[in-house]
Amino acid sequence: MLRRSFNFALLALPASAWAHHGWSSFDSDQPIYLEGKVTKSTWKNPHAELLIELPAELKLPADLLSRATPVQTAGIDGKAVLAKTKLPPRKLKAWELELAPLTRLELWKLDPIKPGAQVSAVGYILKDPKGEAVMRVEYLWVDGKAYSLRSSPANL
């Protein structure tokens, strides 16, 4: 009986729970840049997610290499990540951004991002995308502030 209940519980999960990706399935050797308007925000664990709509002509910003990265990114060499960043290889209008778990976002004091907000991000796409437009975010910029989503704030 327990097994049958477990199976029904799995069927009740939302489709997004089935599509969750482990971090190792992303290609951390090829960072990409995305920016756009948030059209949907899901602020729950295992991690927050944003759906963004990209502008018609996405371009790498001229200031990308000079953007501030949080101090705790020294271990992953934030400036080197920014220097390798390119535009996504596929021209898709909408992308899902996978952020950090809520506990980490709370440590950063990042309030839930609402639809309509403008965000930009550097992160990684799936090694084998199979048509999915998903990015694991390394750096997120909201309202002029940078967040490093792999780490916690340095001033804890």
C-alpha positions as CSV (number, residue, x, y, z in Angstrom):
1,M,0.0,0.0,0.0
2,L,2.8,2.4,0.8
3,R,4.3,1.8,-2.6
4,R,1.0,2.6,-4.3
5,S,0.7,5.9,-2.3
6,F,4.3,6.8,-3.2
7,N,3.5,6.3,-6.9
8,F,0.4,8.5,-6.7
9,A,2.4,11.1,-4.9
10,L,4.9,11.2,-7.7
11,L,2.1,11.6,-10.3
12,A,0.9,14.6,-8.3
13,L,4.2,16.5,-8.7
14,P,4.1,19.5,-11.0
15,A,5.7,19.0,-14.4
16,S,8.6,21.4,-13.4
17,A,9.6,19.0,-10.6
18,W,10.1,16.2,-13.2
19,A,12.4,18.5,-15.3
20,H,14.7,19.4,-12.4
21,H,18.4,19.1,-13.5
22,G,21.4,18.4,-11.3
23,W,24.1,21.0,-11.4
24,S,26.5,18.6,-13.1
25,S,24.4,18.5,-16.2
26,F,25.3,22.1,-17.0
27,D,28.4,23.0,-19.1
28,S,30.5,25.2,-16.7
29,D,33.2,25.7,-19.4
30,Q,31.0,27.9,-21.6
31,P,29.3,30.7,-19.8
32,I,26.5,32.6,-21.6
33,Y,24.9,35.9,-21.0
34,L,21.1,36.5,-20.9
35,E,19.0,39.6,-20.0
36,G,15.4,40.3,-20.2
37,K,12.1,40.9,-18.5
38,V,10.8,38.4,-15.9
39,T,7.5,36.9,-17.1
40,K,7.2,34.3,-14.4
41,S,8.8,33.9,-11.0
42,T,8.7,30.7,-8.9
43,W,10.2,31.3,-5.4
44,K,10.4,27.9,-3.8
45,N,12.8,25.1,-3.3
46,P,14.7,23.2,-4.5
47,H,15.7,26.5,-6.1
48,A,14.0,29.7,-7.3
49,E,13.3,29.9,-11.0
50,L,12.6,32.9,-13.3
51,L,11.2,32.8,-16.8
52,I,12.5,35.7,-18.8
53,E,11.8,37.1,-22.2
54,L,14.8,38.3,-24.1
55,P,15.0,41.5,-26.1
56,A,14.7,41.3,-29.9
57,E,18.5,41.9,-30.3
58,L,20.4,40.4,-27.4
59,K,24.0,41.8,-27.2
60,L,26.8,41.3,-24.8
61,P,26.9,44.6,-22.8
62,A,30.0,46.7,-23.2
63,D,30.5,46.9,-19.5
64,L,30.3,43.1,-18.8
65,L,34.1,42.8,-18.1
66,S,34.0,45.7,-15.8
67,R,30.9,44.6,-13.8
68,A,31.5,44.1,-10.1
69,T,31.4,40.5,-9.0
70,P,31.0,39.7,-5.3
71,V,34.2,39.1,-3.3
72,Q,33.4,35.5,-2.6
73,T,33.8,34.7,-6.3
74,A,37.6,34.9,-6.0
75,G,37.7,31.1,-5.8
76,I,36.1,30.7,-9.2
77,D,37.8,33.8,-10.7
78,G,34.7,35.8,-11.6
79,K,36.5,38.1,-14.0
80,A,37.7,35.0,-16.0
81,V,34.2,33.7,-16.2
82,L,33.0,37.1,-17.5
83,A,35.8,37.2,-20.1
84,K,34.7,33.8,-21.5
85,T,31.0,34.7,-21.6
86,K,29.3,34.6,-25.0
87,L,25.7,34.9,-26.2
88,P,23.6,31.7,-26.2
89,P,24.2,29.4,-29.3
90,R,20.4,29.2,-29.9
91,K,18.2,32.2,-30.7
92,L,15.3,31.6,-28.3
93,K,13.0,34.3,-27.0
94,A,12.2,32.8,-23.6
95,W,14.6,31.2,-21.1
96,E,14.3,29.6,-17.7
97,L,16.8,30.8,-15.1
98,E,17.6,28.3,-12.3
99,L,18.7,30.3,-9.3
100,A,20.0,29.2,-5.9
101,P,18.0,27.5,-3.1
102,L,15.9,29.9,-1.1
103,T,18.1,29.8,2.0
104,R,21.0,31.1,0.0
105,L,18.9,33.8,-1.6
106,E,17.7,34.9,1.9
107,L,21.3,35.2,3.0
108,W,21.9,37.5,0.1
109,K,18.8,39.4,1.2
110,L,17.4,39.0,-2.3
111,D,13.6,39.5,-2.2
112,P,11.4,37.5,-4.6
113,I,11.8,38.9,-8.1
114,K,8.4,39.9,-9.5
115,P,7.2,39.6,-13.1
116,G,8.1,42.7,-15.0
117,A,11.5,43.2,-13.4
118,Q,14.5,43.5,-15.6
119,V,17.4,41.1,-14.8
120,S,20.7,40.0,-16.4
121,A,22.6,36.9,-15.8
122,V,25.8,34.9,-16.6
123,G,25.5,31.2,-16.3
124,Y,25.6,27.8,-18.0
125,I,23.3,25.9,-20.3
126,L,22.8,22.2,-20.3
127,K,25.5,20.0,-21.8
128,D,22.8,18.2,-23.8
129,P,20.0,20.8,-24.1
130,K,17.5,18.7,-26.1
131,G,15.6,21.9,-26.9
132,E,15.4,23.1,-23.4
133,A,16.2,26.8,-22.8
134,V,17.5,26.5,-19.3
135,M,20.4,28.4,-17.6
136,R,22.0,27.7,-14.2
137,V,22.8,31.2,-13.0
138,E,26.3,31.9,-11.7
139,Y,25.9,35.7,-11.5
140,L,22.6,37.6,-11.4
141,W,22.2,41.4,-11.6
142,V,19.0,43.0,-10.3
143,D,18.6,46.7,-9.8
144,G,22.3,47.3,-10.2
145,K,23.4,44.8,-7.6
146,A,25.4,41.6,-8.3
147,Y,24.7,38.3,-6.7
148,S,26.9,35.2,-6.9
149,L,24.5,32.3,-6.6
150,R,27.0,29.6,-6.0
151,S,28.2,31.2,-2.8
152,S,26.8,33.0,0.3
153,P,27.6,36.6,1.2
154,A,31.1,37.2,2.6
155,N,29.9,39.2,5.6
156,L,28.3,36.3,7.5
